[in-house]
Amino acid sequence: MKLVIAGGGTGGHLFPGIAVAEEFLARDASNEVLFVGTERGIEARVLPRLGYRLELISAAGVRGKSGIAQMVGLAKFMHGYSQSRQLLKSYRPDLVLGVGGYASAPMVLAARGMQVRRFIHEQNAIPGMTNKILSRVAEKTFISLEEARKFFPEGKTLLTGNPLRRQILDEVVAERPAAADGRFSLLVFGGSQGARSINRALVAALPHLDALRERLAITHQTGESDLAEVREGYEKAGFPAEVVPFIDNMSDAYHRADLVVCRAGATTIAEVTACGKACLFIPFPHATDDHQRRNAEALLKEGACFMLLEHELTGERLAQEIIGLVGNREKLAETGRNARNLARLDAAKVIVDEMLKYRD
Ligand SMILES: CC(=O)N[C@H]1[C@@H](OP(=O)(O)OP(=O)(O)OC[C@H]2O[C@@H](n3ccc(=O)[nH]c3=O)[C@H](O)[C@@H]2O)O[C@H](CO)[C@@H](O)[C@@H]1O
């Protein structure tokens, strides 16, 4: 069978798609997957390295854009729609899955026009406009969190969780012993693109963390644009740290971490809960409908994370939080356990099972 996975843009959309691809390919040696994305999305960098086939189409957003940008977005969408029809004609997939991100909409709508079975997956508690619209033409909408159900058509919505890549699932089942070198391991990352305010706050926190200099092992993912600035910040403060633009092996990074400081994107949350990691979430305040804060609050009420809001974020405050947690291993362990209890590990399986019910 052939599956098209459309969407991406950021890791939070793409990586659940990769998780479904892994599961679909594992079911039958003759199964095939084609990803459809956009040139500017993370998919263009990540998928070729992993050996997946990727076709690029034209697509852009329209929501919240001014007049001209909206027209350009619409024109790109129309072009992407006709490219999607061409791809469906030549590739002839049995199933199409939209995972969110710009390329998802034209492909799922084209699949409807050509009567190919189509599905969407929503990662967040509050969906964006595109998935709300696409859910009307999809056979089924897969949701990660119960809170999202009310936004989608009744009877066509299935709670599956957010699919996890094999590298993360392997980490969960391996139960490797902690990679202890005696130091406290801090993992800092700002979603798939890095987060400037977290980068700056962490650098500003360093002078306040001076007493912990010898005890902390920091891995800090910055995103491409802040790499030089953050590296310089650590050098000036005399803090040894591993500062990188992107982490390819997230399962290893999670494994080493005693505490994770990060944004509260939906896929990040699915991964850190699966790995049972204590996190200090700093939700991205401009995410649509403040959904990152809602994502984090869902864990907070279960004692499964810590949270610091962007408007409270200063170097000093961040340092205080870190110092408090470094000194309280028990609290960290309890929070990690509570997080683990919220994880759902079988999302990719459930999604593939459900899609296969629709094969003609
Ligand atoms: C700013 C914004 O609107 N972000 C959205 C975007 O976030 P974003 O794309 O940042 O997505 P998430 O935080 O949900 O997931 C990040 C993904 O990237 C991976 N990763 C991250 C850093 C790294 O160096 N290497 C790496 O592989 C993580 O393992 C994870 O799989 O999509 C999410 C899912 O729809 C939303 O919840 C977020 O609100």
The ligand as a Gaussian input file, in Angstrom:
#p B3LYP/6-31G(d) Opt

LIG

0 1
 C        6.068000      28.250000      17.989000
 C        4.997000      27.285000      17.681000
 O        3.895000      27.638000      17.288000
 N        5.342000      26.020000      17.857000
 C        4.425000      24.918000      17.557000
 C        5.213000      23.855000      16.838000
 O        6.330000      23.647000      17.695000
 P        7.649000      22.842000      17.393000
 O        7.831000      22.564000      15.971000
 O        8.735000      23.491000      18.131000
 O        7.195000      21.470000      18.003000
 P        7.249000      20.707000      19.333000
 O        7.836000      21.449000      20.446000
 O        5.895000      20.146000      19.548000
 O        8.218000      19.489000      18.909000
 C        9.561000      19.695000      18.619000
 C       10.079000      18.462000      17.929000
 O       11.359000      18.743000      17.419000
 C       12.297000      17.795000      17.925000
 N       13.575000      18.462000      18.090000
 C       13.638000      19.639000      18.760000
 C       14.844000      20.272000      18.923000
 C       16.003000      19.668000      18.391000
 O       17.125000      20.188000      18.481000
 N       15.889000      18.490000      17.750000
 C       14.703000      17.863000      17.571000
 O       14.647000      16.786000      16.970000
 C       11.703000      17.300000      19.217000
 O       12.248000      16.041000      19.557000
 C       10.225000      17.265000      18.858000
 O        9.927000      16.093000      18.148000
 O        4.403000      22.698000      16.621000
 C        3.810000      22.119000      17.798000
 C        2.958000      20.921000      17.356000
 O        1.923000      21.321000      16.519000
 C        2.986000      23.160000      18.556000
 O        2.489000      22.586000      19.762000
 C        3.867000      24.349000      18.858000
 O        3.159000      25.336000      19.573000

